């Protein structure tokens, strides 16, 4: 009688996780960009006023969330079932997150304020 062997745990691909991480960075960078554009252009500021009492904040976050989900879906489809260089993807995500934070930092976005 053969002794059953213990199956080693199957390693799951890390592509979908990396895709979600980068999509979060993209969404953050878009919110930073929308913040800068809101300050730079009164027309864009008015366009971003999706909910009256909230003002342009509703549009800035709304656009960021929409871009996050779209980029997550696209990247997930591209990297589904694949193993990727996770450190590279994490670095890209952190750079995008940093750009997003910079864009929402008042001394930075005030540099672009419309006179």
N, C-alpha and C positions, 0 to 999 in steps of 0.2 A: 504494500500500500504506500503510495507516494505521500510525502508530507507536504501539506499546502504551504506555499511561500507567502510571506508577507509582502503585499504590494506597497511599493514606495508611493508616497503621495505624488500625484501628478502636478507638475508645476504649471500654474495658470499663466497665460500671457499677460504682460503688464501694459500692453498698448492701450487698452481702454482706460486704465487708471491714468496713464500719462496724458491721454487725450482730455480727460476731465480736468486735470491739473492745468494744462495749457489753456483750455477754454476759460477757466477761472481767471487766469492772467489776462487773457484777451478782454474779457468782460470788464475787469478792473481798469485796464488801459483805456477802454472806450468811455467809461464813466469819467476818467480823468480828462480825456479829450473833450467830452461834452461839457465839462465844467469850464475848461478854458474857452471853448467856442461860445458858451453862454455869456461869459464876461466880455468877449471880443465883439460880439454882434448882437445888437438889440433885436434884429429880425430872428435870429436863431433862438434868442431868449424867449421871444413870444411864441415861436413854434414849439418850444419845449414845455409850455404851460398846458399840460394835458388835463390837470385838475386844478381849478381856480385857486382854492385856498392853499394848496401846496406850492403853487408856482412852478418855476422851471425844474425844481428838484424832481417832480414826478416824471418829466420827460427824460431827464438825465439818467435816472435810475432805470426807467422803463426801456430806453434804448440799450443800456448796458446789459440788462437781463435778457432782452431779445437776442442781442449779439452773442451773449454767453451760450444760450441754448442752441442757437443755429450753429455756432462754431463747435460746440460739444457734439452735436449730431454728426456734422461733417467729419470731424476728427475721429470720432468713434467708428464710423464706417470705414475710414481709411486705415485705422490701426487695429481694428477688431481682429483678434486671433494672432497678433504679432507680438514679439518681444522687441522692445526698443531700448536704446541707451537712456535709461531712466534719469541718470544724472544730467544729461544734456537737456532733456525735456523739463526737468525741475529747474535748471538754470534759466531756461527761456521763460518759464512761468514766473520765476522770482523777478526777472528783469521787467517783464510786463506788469507785474504787481507794483514794483517800484515806480514805474512810469505812471501808473494809475494813481498811486499815492501822491506823487509829485504834482500831478495835475489837479488834485483836490486840496493842495496846500495853499492857503490864502496868500502868502507872500509871492508865490509863483503865479497863480492865476490872476492876481491883481496887476501883474505886469502887462497883461493883455486887455485890461479893462478899457471899454470904449469911453472916450473923453466925455 
